[in-house]
Amino acid sequence: MYACAKFVSAPALVRNSSRLLCRPVSASLLSRPEARTDELGSTPAPQNALLQAVRREVHTSSISQDIDTAAKFIGAGAATVGVAGSGAGIGTVFGSLIIGYARNPSLKQQLFSYAILGFALSEAMGLFCLMVAFLILFAM
C-alpha cells in the first residue's frame, strides 16, 4: 500500500497527469512524443514538425468523420424509437375502443370517432419521428 502511494504521488507523474487532464482528449491522443520539445529547450526538426502536421490533419479529419457518422446513427436510432411508441399508442387506442364498446354499446358512433382521431394523432407522431430519423441520416 505504501509503495502504491509513493508511486502515485511522484512529482513528475502528478505534473504530467495534470497536463494531460487539462488538454482535450483529441490533442492528447494525437500529439506524438517525438515531435514535442524536451525540457532542455531544443526544438524538433522542421521535417518532423511538417510530418506531424500532416499526420494530425489526416487523423483529425478521419476521427471527426467517424464521430459524425456515429452521431448520425445514434440520433436516427433514437428518433426511430418514437415509431415503436406510435405502434403502442395505436394498440392502446383500439384496445380502449373495444373496452368502451363492451361497457356501453349505445355510444358506438362517438367511441369510434374518438378512436379514429386517436389513431390519426398517434400515426402522425410516428410518421414525424420517422421523418426526423431520415432527416438526421440523409440531410445532415
VMD Tcl script that builds the backbone (N, CA, C; Angstrom):
set m [mol new atoms 420]
animate dup $m
set s [atomselect $m all]
$s set {name element resname resid chain x y z} {
  {N N MET 1 A 0.825 -1.193 0.000}
  {CA C MET 1 A 0.000 0.000 0.000}
  {C C MET 1 A 0.869 1.257 0.000}
  {N N TYR 2 A 1.956 1.215 0.803}
  {CA C TYR 2 A 2.855 2.360 0.860}
  {C C TYR 2 A 3.554 2.571 -0.483}
  {N N ALA 3 A 3.901 1.475 -1.157}
  {CA C ALA 3 A 4.567 1.582 -2.462}
  {C C ALA 3 A 3.639 2.225 -3.484}
  {N N CYS 4 A 2.354 1.877 -3.454}
  {CA C CYS 4 A 1.392 2.480 -4.388}
  {C C CYS 4 A 1.236 3.967 -4.127}
  {N N ALA 5 A 1.165 4.345 -2.866}
  {CA C ALA 5 A 1.018 5.763 -2.534}
  {C C ALA 5 A 2.252 6.546 -2.954}
  {N N LYS 6 A 3.431 5.936 -2.796}
  {CA C LYS 6 A 4.658 6.612 -3.198}
  {C C LYS 6 A 4.717 6.767 -4.715}
  {N N PHE 7 A 4.241 5.758 -5.454}
  {CA C PHE 7 A 4.247 5.812 -6.915}
  {C C PHE 7 A 3.272 6.868 -7.430}
  {N N VAL 8 A 2.090 6.922 -6.841}
  {CA C VAL 8 A 1.068 7.858 -7.307}
  {C C VAL 8 A 1.455 9.295 -7.008}
  {N N SER 9 A 2.139 9.522 -5.906}
  {CA C SER 9 A 2.446 10.899 -5.531}
  {C C SER 9 A 3.798 11.382 -6.050}
  {N N ALA 10 A 4.395 10.675 -6.989}
  {CA C ALA 10 A 5.656 11.142 -7.561}
  {C C ALA 10 A 5.412 12.471 -8.269}
  {N N PRO 11 A 6.264 13.481 -8.057}
  {CA C PRO 11 A 6.024 14.812 -8.631}
  {C C PRO 11 A 5.955 14.819 -10.156}
  {N N ALA 12 A 6.806 14.040 -10.807}
  {CA C ALA 12 A 6.784 14.027 -12.280}
  {C C ALA 12 A 5.474 13.444 -12.791}
  {N N LEU 13 A 4.991 12.414 -12.107}
  {CA C LEU 13 A 3.733 11.793 -12.531}
  {C C LEU 13 A 2.569 12.755 -12.351}
  {N N VAL 14 A 2.545 13.462 -11.231}
  {CA C VAL 14 A 1.468 14.419 -10.989}
  {C C VAL 14 A 1.516 15.549 -12.011}
  {N N ARG 15 A 2.718 16.046 -12.324}
  {CA C ARG 15 A 2.861 17.140 -13.275}
  {C C ARG 15 A 2.401 16.703 -14.675}
  {N N ASN 16 A 2.823 15.529 -15.127}
  {CA C ASN 16 A 2.429 15.055 -16.457}
  {C C ASN 16 A 0.943 14.735 -16.520}
  {N N SER 17 A 0.413 14.156 -15.446}
  {CA C SER 17 A -1.013 13.817 -15.443}
  {C C SER 17 A -1.881 15.061 -15.462}
  {N N SER 18 A -1.482 16.092 -14.708}
  {CA C SER 18 A -2.300 17.302 -14.685}
  {C C SER 18 A -2.278 17.995 -16.040}
  {N N ARG 19 A -1.149 17.925 -16.769}
  {CA C ARG 19 A -1.109 18.495 -18.113}
  {C C ARG 19 A -2.047 17.747 -19.045}
  {N N LEU 20 A -2.062 16.430 -18.927}
  {CA C LEU 20 A -2.929 15.635 -19.800}
  {C C LEU 20 A -4.401 15.853 -19.480}
  {N N LEU 21 A -4.716 16.066 -18.205}
  {CA C LEU 21 A -6.110 16.266 -17.834}
  {C C LEU 21 A -6.642 17.605 -18.318}
  {N N CYS 22 A -5.774 18.591 -18.450}
  {CA C CYS 22 A -6.207 19.917 -18.888}
  {C C CYS 22 A -6.364 20.009 -20.395}
  {N N ARG 23 A -5.791 19.075 -21.154}
  {CA C ARG 23 A -5.852 19.125 -22.616}
  {C C ARG 23 A -7.060 18.346 -23.106}
  {N N PRO 24 A -7.589 18.687 -24.259}
  {CA C PRO 24 A -8.663 17.890 -24.837}
  {C C PRO 24 A -8.163 16.493 -25.183}
  {N N VAL 25 A -9.076 15.538 -25.227}
  {CA C VAL 25 A -8.702 14.158 -25.496}
  {C C VAL 25 A -8.062 14.026 -26.868}
  {N N SER 26 A -8.614 14.697 -27.871}
  {CA C SER 26 A -8.059 14.572 -29.217}
  {C C SER 26 A -6.631 15.095 -29.271}
  {N N ALA 27 A -6.341 16.174 -28.556}
  {CA C ALA 27 A -4.982 16.710 -28.557}
  {C C ALA 27 A -4.032 15.776 -27.822}
  {N N SER 28 A -4.506 15.116 -26.769}
  {CA C SER 28 A -3.652 14.194 -26.030}
  {C C SER 28 A -3.339 12.960 -26.850}
  {N N LEU 29 A -4.318 12.475 -27.587}
  {CA C LEU 29 A -4.107 11.266 -28.376}
  {C C LEU 29 A -3.287 11.528 -29.623}
  {N N LEU 30 A -3.446 12.691 -30.212}
  {CA C LEU 30 A -2.795 12.958 -31.486}
  {C C LEU 30 A -1.395 13.525 -31.356}
  {N N SER 31 A -1.033 14.014 -30.179}
  {CA C SER 31 A 0.311 14.571 -30.046}
  {C C SER 31 A 1.308 13.423 -29.941}
  {N N ARG 32 A 2.379 13.528 -30.670}
  {CA C ARG 32 A 3.401 12.484 -30.714}
  {C C ARG 32 A 4.555 12.883 -29.796}
  {N N PRO 33 A 5.098 11.960 -29.004}
  {CA C PRO 33 A 6.189 12.326 -28.095}
  {C C PRO 33 A 7.453 12.744 -28.829}
  {N N GLU 34 A 7.738 12.190 -30.019}
  {CA C GLU 34 A 8.975 12.549 -30.706}
  {C C GLU 34 A 8.921 13.953 -31.278}
  {N N ALA 35 A 7.731 14.530 -31.450}
  {CA C ALA 35 A 7.620 15.867 -32.022}
  {C C ALA 35 A 7.619 16.958 -30.957}
  {N N ARG 36 A 7.501 16.583 -29.688}
  {CA C ARG 36 A 7.498 17.576 -28.618}
  {C C ARG 36 A 8.911 18.055 -28.325}
  {N N THR 37 A 8.996 19.230 -27.750}
  {CA C THR 37 A 10.306 19.720 -27.321}
  {C C THR 37 A 10.605 19.134 -25.956}
  {N N ASP 38 A 11.861 18.804 -25.712}
  {CA C ASP 38 A 12.197 18.281 -24.394}
  {C C ASP 38 A 12.421 19.441 -23.425}
  {N N GLU 39 A 12.738 19.098 -22.189}
  {CA C GLU 39 A 12.830 20.129 -21.157}
  {C C GLU 39 A 14.047 21.028 -21.325}
  {N N LEU 40 A 15.036 20.619 -22.137}
  {CA C LEU 40 A 16.232 21.445 -22.309}
  {C C LEU 40 A 16.002 22.597 -23.273}
  {N N GLY 41 A 14.915 22.594 -24.001}
  {CA C GLY 41 A 14.596 23.714 -24.866}
  {C C GLY 41 A 14.942 23.483 -26.319}
  {N N SER 42 A 15.377 22.295 -26.696}
  {CA C SER 42 A 15.681 22.065 -28.111}
  {C C SER 42 A 14.383 21.906 -28.887}
  {N N THR 43 A 14.386 22.329 -30.129}
  {CA C THR 43 A 13.187 22.261 -30.958}
  {C C THR 43 A 13.285 21.080 -31.896}
  {N N PRO 44 A 12.168 20.490 -32.307}
  {CA C PRO 44 A 12.207 19.367 -33.230}
  {C C PRO 44 A 12.622 19.826 -34.619}
  {N N ALA 45 A 13.049 18.874 -35.413}
  {CA C ALA 45 A 13.466 19.186 -36.779}
  {C C ALA 45 A 12.268 19.640 -37.587}
  {N N PRO 46 A 12.460 20.532 -38.585}
  {CA C PRO 46 A 11.337 21.005 -39.391}
  {C C PRO 46 A 10.621 19.873 -40.121}
  {N N GLN 47 A 11.367 18.841 -40.503}
  {CA C GLN 47 A 10.738 17.724 -41.199}
  {C C GLN 47 A 9.761 17.011 -40.264}
  {N N ASN 48 A 10.148 16.821 -38.996}
  {CA C ASN 48 A 9.257 16.186 -38.035}
  {C C ASN 48 A 8.021 17.039 -37.784}
  {N N ALA 49 A 8.180 18.345 -37.724}
  {CA C ALA 49 A 7.035 19.229 -37.498}
  {C C ALA 49 A 6.065 19.162 -38.667}
  {N N LEU 50 A 6.608 19.144 -39.890}
  {CA C LEU 50 A 5.746 19.048 -41.065}
  {C C LEU 50 A 5.039 17.708 -41.103}
  {N N LEU 51 A 5.780 16.650 -40.800}
  {CA C LEU 51 A 5.187 15.311 -40.794}
  {C C LEU 51 A 4.091 15.215 -39.742}
  {N N GLN 52 A 4.327 15.826 -38.573}
  {CA C GLN 52 A 3.315 15.792 -37.526}
  {C C GLN 52 A 2.069 16.569 -37.940}
  {N N ALA 53 A 2.235 17.699 -38.600}
  {CA C ALA 53 A 1.080 18.486 -39.041}
  {C C ALA 53 A 0.256 17.703 -40.048}
  {N N VAL 54 A 0.924 17.006 -40.956}
  {CA C VAL 54 A 0.194 16.197 -41.940}
  {C C VAL 54 A -0.531 15.060 -41.249}
  {N N ARG 55 A 0.157 14.392 -40.314}
  {CA C ARG 55 A -0.479 13.291 -39.584}
  {C C ARG 55 A -1.689 13.779 -38.800}
  {N N ARG 56 A -1.540 14.908 -38.124}
  {CA C ARG 56 A -2.631 15.424 -37.302}
  {C C ARG 56 A -3.838 15.772 -38.160}
  {N N GLU 57 A -3.602 16.364 -39.345}
  {CA C GLU 57 A -4.709 16.732 -40.223}
  {C C GLU 57 A -5.454 15.490 -40.699}
  {N N VAL 58 A -4.719 14.454 -41.074}
  {CA C VAL 58 A -5.356 13.225 -41.554}
  {C C VAL 58 A -6.130 12.566 -40.434}
  {N N HIS 59 A -5.511 12.464 -39.252}
  {CA C HIS 59 A -6.193 11.816 -38.139}
  {C C HIS 59 A -7.415 12.606 -37.700}
  {N N THR 60 A -7.303 13.898 -37.664}
  {CA C THR 60 A -8.427 14.708 -37.211}
  {C C THR 60 A -9.607 14.572 -38.160}
  {N N SER 61 A -9.348 14.597 -39.457}
  {CA C SER 61 A -10.464 14.519 -40.389}
  {C C SER 61 A -11.116 13.148 -40.338}
  {N N SER 62 A -10.348 12.077 -40.243}
  {CA C SER 62 A -10.958 10.754 -40.203}
  {C C SER 62 A -11.680 10.533 -38.881}
  {N N ILE 63 A -11.105 11.030 -37.786}
  {CA C ILE 63 A -11.764 10.884 -36.490}
  {C C ILE 63 A -13.055 11.686 -36.457}
  {N N SER 64 A -13.026 12.902 -36.968}
  {CA C SER 64 A -14.246 13.714 -36.941}
  {C C SER 64 A -15.318 13.120 -37.850}
  {N N GLN 65 A -14.923 12.511 -38.961}
  {CA C GLN 65 A -15.912 11.856 -39.824}
  {C C GLN 65 A -16.531 10.665 -39.112}
  {N N ASP 66 A -15.726 9.895 -38.403}
  {CA C ASP 66 A -16.261 8.754 -37.666}
  {C C ASP 66 A -17.200 9.203 -36.560}
  {N N ILE 67 A -16.854 10.286 -35.880}
  {CA C ILE 67 A -17.715 10.793 -34.811}
  {C C ILE 67 A -19.027 11.305 -35.386}
  {N N ASP 68 A -18.969 12.006 -36.514}
  {CA C ASP 68 A -20.191 12.498 -37.150}
  {C C ASP 68 A -21.080 11.348 -37.594}
  {N N THR 69 A -20.489 10.312 -38.176}
  {CA C THR 69 A -21.273 9.159 -38.622}
  {C C THR 69 A -21.916 8.456 -37.436}
  {N N ALA 70 A -21.161 8.272 -36.362}
  {CA C ALA 70 A -21.713 7.624 -35.176}
  {C C ALA 70 A -22.842 8.453 -34.577}
  {N N ALA 71 A -22.677 9.769 -34.550}
  {CA C ALA 71 A -23.728 10.634 -34.005}
  {C C ALA 71 A -24.984 10.572 -34.862}
  {N N LYS 72 A -24.815 10.484 -36.179}
  {CA C LYS 72 A -25.982 10.361 -37.060}
  {C C LYS 72 A -26.742 9.077 -36.771}
  {N N PHE 73 A -26.020 7.965 -36.643}
  {CA C PHE 73 A -26.690 6.692 -36.400}
  {C C PHE 73 A -27.359 6.656 -35.033}
  {N N ILE 74 A -26.723 7.238 -34.039}
  {CA C ILE 74 A -27.326 7.268 -32.705}
  {C C ILE 74 A -28.582 8.136 -32.711}
  {N N GLY 75 A -28.513 9.297 -33.350}
  {CA C GLY 75 A -29.683 10.176 -33.425}
  {C C GLY 75 A -30.819 9.559 -34.205}
  {N N ALA 76 A -30.499 8.901 -35.321}
  {CA C ALA 76 A -31.546 8.263 -36.118}
  {C C ALA 76 A -32.170 7.103 -35.350}
  {N N GLY 77 A -31.369 6.367 -34.616}
  {CA C GLY 77 A -31.915 5.276 -33.806}
  {C C GLY 77 A -32.820 5.785 -32.700}
  {N N ALA 78 A -32.422 6.874 -32.074}
  {CA C ALA 78 A -33.261 7.453 -31.019}
  {C C ALA 78 A -34.566 7.992 -31.586}
  {N N ALA 79 A -34.523 8.553 -32.792}
  {CA C ALA 79 A -35.752 9.055 -33.409}
  {C C ALA 79 A -36.652 7.909 -33.854}
  {N N THR 80 A -36.065 6.779 -34.219}
  {CA C THR 80 A -36.860 5.637 -34.668}
  {C C THR 80 A -37.605 4.988 -33.508}
  {N N VAL 81 A -37.123 5.165 -32.287}
  {CA C VAL 81 A -37.817 4.614 -31.124}
  {C C VAL 81 A -39.225 5.195 -31.026}
  {N N GLY 82 A -39.411 6.421 -31.495}
  {CA C GLY 82 A -40.738 7.037 -31.489}
  {C C GLY 82 A -41.746 6.296 -32.345}
  {N N VAL 83 A -41.279 5.597 -33.379}
  {CA C VAL 83 A -42.193 4.817 -34.218}
  {C C VAL 83 A -42.774 3.661 -33.410}
  {N N ALA 84 A -41.962 3.046 -32.563}
  {CA C ALA 84 A -42.468 1.977 -31.695}
  {C C ALA 84 A -43.497 2.534 -30.708}
  {N N GLY 85 A -43.253 3.742 -30.220}
  {CA C GLY 85 A -44.230 4.377 -29.336}
  {C C GLY 85 A -45.539 4.646 -30.037}
  {N N SER 86 A -45.458 4.972 -31.312}
  {CA C SER 86 A -46.667 5.184 -32.098}
  {C C SER 86 A -47.464 3.889 -32.222}
  {N N GLY 87 A -46.767 2.790 -32.459}
  {CA C GLY 87 A -47.456 1.494 -32.535}
  {C C GLY 87 A -48.125 1.131 -31.223}
  {N N ALA 88 A -47.461 1.401 -30.113}
  {CA C ALA 88 A -48.063 1.134 -28.805}
  {C C ALA 88 A -49.276 2.031 -28.578}
  {N N GLY 89 A -49.197 3.281 -29.038}
  {CA C GLY 89 A -50.334 4.199 -28.896}
  {C C GLY 89 A -51.539 3.748 -29.699}
  {N N ILE 90 A -51.303 3.260 -30.910}
  {CA C ILE 90 A -52.411 2.775 -31.746}
  {C C ILE 90 A -53.059 1.560 -31.096}
  {N N GLY 91 A -52.243 0.660 -30.560}
  {CA C GLY 91 A -52.800 -0.501 -29.865}
  {C C GLY 91 A -53.622 -0.104 -28.656}
  {N N THR 92 A -53.159 0.882 -27.919}
  {CA C THR 92 A -53.897 1.357 -26.744}
  {C C THR 92 A -55.224 1.987 -27.147}
  {N N VAL 93 A -55.225 2.747 -28.242}
  {CA C VAL 93 A -56.453 3.413 -28.698}
  {C C VAL 93 A -57.515 2.380 -29.055}
  {N N PHE 94 A -57.131 1.390 -29.852}
  {CA C PHE 94 A -58.139 0.412 -30.272}
  {C C PHE 94 A -58.503 -0.552 -29.151}
  {N N GLY 95 A -57.573 -0.807 -28.226}
  {CA C GLY 95 A -57.927 -1.595 -27.046}
  {C C GLY 95 A -58.952 -0.869 -26.188}
  {N N SER 96 A -58.771 0.425 -26.042}
  {CA C SER 96 A -59.743 1.219 -25.280}
  {C C SER 96 A -61.085 1.293 -26.000}
  {N N LEU 97 A -61.060 1.305 -27.341}
  {CA C LEU 97 A -62.312 1.288 -28.107}
  {C C LEU 97 A -63.101 0.013 -27.822}
  {N N ILE 98 A -62.420 -1.109 -27.804}
  {CA C ILE 98 A -63.106 -2.386 -27.550}
  {C C ILE 98 A -63.659 -2.426 -26.131}
  {N N ILE 99 A -62.865 -1.976 -25.159}
  {CA C ILE 99 A -63.334 -1.969 -23.770}
  {C C ILE 99 A -64.518 -1.018 -23.612}
  {N N GLY 100 A -64.442 0.168 -24.215}
  {CA C GLY 100 A -65.540 1.137 -24.123}
  {C C GLY 100 A -66.811 0.634 -24.785}
  {N N TYR 101 A -66.671 -0.044 -25.922}
  {CA C TYR 101 A -67.854 -0.582 -26.613}
  {C C TYR 101 A -68.471 -1.720 -25.811}
  {N N ALA 102 A -67.629 -2.510 -25.131}
  {CA C ALA 102 A -68.152 -3.604 -24.305}
  {C C ALA 102 A -68.907 -3.057 -23.098}
  {N N ARG 103 A -68.498 -1.940 -22.573}
  {CA C ARG 103 A -69.174 -1.370 -21.409}
  {C C ARG 103 A -70.465 -0.641 -21.777}
  {N N ASN 104 A -70.454 0.062 -22.915}
  {CA C ASN 104 A -71.635 0.849 -23.282}
  {C C ASN 104 A -71.808 0.812 -24.797}
  {N N PRO 105 A -72.531 -0.178 -25.310}
  {CA C PRO 105 A -72.690 -0.311 -26.767}
  {C C PRO 105 A -73.474 0.833 -27.410}
  {N N SER 106 A -74.231 1.590 -26.640}
  {CA C SER 106 A -75.023 2.661 -27.239}
  {C C SER 106 A -74.149 3.842 -27.700}
  {N N LEU 107 A -72.925 3.954 -27.211}
  {CA C LEU 107 A -72.021 5.039 -27.607}
  {C C LEU 107 A -71.078 4.615 -28.733}
  {N N LYS 108 A -71.528 3.655 -29.539}
  {CA C LYS 108 A -70.670 3.089 -30.578}
  {C C LYS 108 A -70.118 4.161 -31.518}
  {N N GLN 109 A -70.954 5.047 -32.024}
  {CA C GLN 109 A -70.525 6.041 -33.013}
  {C C GLN 109 A -69.534 7.044 -32.424}
  {N N GLN 110 A -69.815 7.531 -31.226}
  {CA C GLN 110 A -68.922 8.506 -30.605}
  {C C GLN 110 A -67.572 7.875 -30.249}
  {N N LEU 111 A -67.592 6.643 -29.725}
  {CA C LEU 111 A -66.344 5.960 -29.394}
  {C C LEU 111 A -65.500 5.711 -30.639}
  {N N PHE 112 A -66.173 5.349 -31.742}
  {CA C PHE 112 A -65.447 5.075 -32.975}
  {C C PHE 112 A -64.802 6.352 -33.526}
  {N N SER 113 A -65.516 7.470 -33.451}
  {CA C SER 113 A -64.933 8.722 -33.950}
  {C C SER 113 A -63.733 9.151 -33.096}
  {N N TYR 114 A -63.816 8.957 -31.774}
  {CA C TYR 114 A -62.666 9.261 -30.918}
  {C C TYR 114 A -61.497 8.315 -31.202}
  {N N ALA 115 A -61.807 7.064 -31.493}
  {CA C ALA 115 A -60.745 6.098 -31.793}
  {C C ALA 115 A -60.027 6.469 -33.085}
  {N N ILE 116 A -60.776 6.906 -34.093}
  {CA C ILE 116 A -60.152 7.312 -35.355}
  {C C ILE 116 A -59.280 8.550 -35.135}
  {N N LEU 117 A -59.753 9.477 -34.316}
  {CA C LEU 117 A -58.962 10.666 -34.004}
  {C C LEU 117 A -57.669 10.288 -33.275}
  {N N GLY 118 A -57.766 9.407 -32.298}
  {CA C GLY 118 A -56.578 8.945 -31.570}
  {C C GLY 118 A -55.608 8.201 -32.471}
  {N N PHE 119 A -56.164 7.385 -33.381}
  {CA C PHE 119 A -55.318 6.667 -34.338}
  {C C PHE 119 A -54.566 7.651 -35.231}
  {N N ALA 120 A -55.266 8.673 -35.722}
  {CA C ALA 120 A -54.642 9.644 -36.625}
  {C C ALA 120 A -53.524 10.418 -35.914}
  {N N LEU 121 A -53.774 10.833 -34.682}
  {CA C LEU 121 A -52.745 11.577 -33.948}
  {C C LEU 121 A -51.528 10.702 -33.640}
  {N N SER 122 A -51.796 9.457 -33.263}
  {CA C SER 122 A -50.699 8.544 -32.963}
  {C C SER 122 A -49.880 8.231 -34.204}
  {N N GLU 123 A -50.563 8.011 -35.308}
  {CA C GLU 123 A -49.874 7.720 -36.571}
  {C C GLU 123 A -49.078 8.935 -37.050}
  {N N ALA 124 A -49.621 10.125 -36.862}
  {CA C ALA 124 A -48.899 11.335 -37.267}
  {C C ALA 124 A -47.607 11.495 -36.467}
  {N N MET 125 A -47.650 11.190 -35.183}
  {CA C MET 125 A -46.428 11.280 -34.379}
  {C C MET 125 A -45.401 10.248 -34.822}
  {N N GLY 126 A -45.856 9.053 -35.171}
  {CA C GLY 126 A -44.934 8.032 -35.670}
  {C C GLY 126 A -44.288 8.446 -36.978}
  {N N LEU 127 A -45.073 9.007 -37.878}
  {CA C LEU 127 A -44.523 9.465 -39.155}
  {C C LEU 127 A -43.571 10.643 -38.959}
  {N N PHE 128 A -43.889 11.503 -37.999}
  {CA C PHE 128 A -42.993 12.618 -37.698}
  {C C PHE 128 A -41.649 12.106 -37.184}
  {N N CYS 129 A -41.675 11.107 -36.306}
  {CA C CYS 129 A -40.425 10.532 -35.793}
  {C C CYS 129 A -39.624 9.883 -36.914}
  {N N LEU 130 A -40.297 9.192 -37.814}
  {CA C LEU 130 A -39.605 8.566 -38.940}
  {C C LEU 130 A -38.997 9.621 -39.860}
  {N N MET 131 A -39.731 10.708 -40.073}
  {CA C MET 131 A -39.217 11.790 -40.913}
  {C C MET 131 A -37.967 12.421 -40.282}
  {N N VAL 132 A -37.979 12.617 -38.982}
  {CA C VAL 132 A -36.815 13.180 -38.299}
  {C C VAL 132 A -35.620 12.232 -38.411}
  {N N ALA 133 A -35.873 10.925 -38.304}
  {CA C ALA 133 A -34.781 9.960 -38.445}
  {C C ALA 133 A -34.160 10.038 -39.834}
  {N N PHE 134 A -34.990 10.126 -40.875}
  {CA C PHE 134 A -34.456 10.229 -42.233}
  {C C PHE 134 A -33.743 11.566 -42.454}
  {N N LEU 135 A -34.247 12.628 -41.850}
  {CA C LEU 135 A -33.563 13.917 -41.965}
  {C C LEU 135 A -32.186 13.876 -41.310}
  {N N ILE 136 A -32.110 13.232 -40.160}
  {CA C ILE 136 A -30.817 13.126 -39.483}
  {C C ILE 136 A -29.834 12.330 -40.336}
  {N N LEU 137 A -30.310 11.245 -40.932}
  {CA C LEU 137 A -29.405 10.394 -41.711}
  {C C LEU 137 A -28.967 11.029 -43.022}
  {N N PHE 138 A -29.900 11.608 -43.762}
  {CA C PHE 138 A -29.597 11.978 -45.136}
  {C C PHE 138 A -29.481 13.478 -45.396}
  {N N ALA 139 A -29.951 14.328 -44.495}
  {CA C ALA 139 A -29.905 15.763 -44.755}
  {C C ALA 139 A -28.774 16.460 -44.003}
  {N N MET 140 A -28.165 15.813 -43.055}
  {CA C MET 140 A -27.102 16.456 -42.280}
  {C C MET 140 A -25.749 15.972 -42.743}
}
mol reanalyze $m
mol bondsrecalc $m
mol representation Tube
mol addrep $m
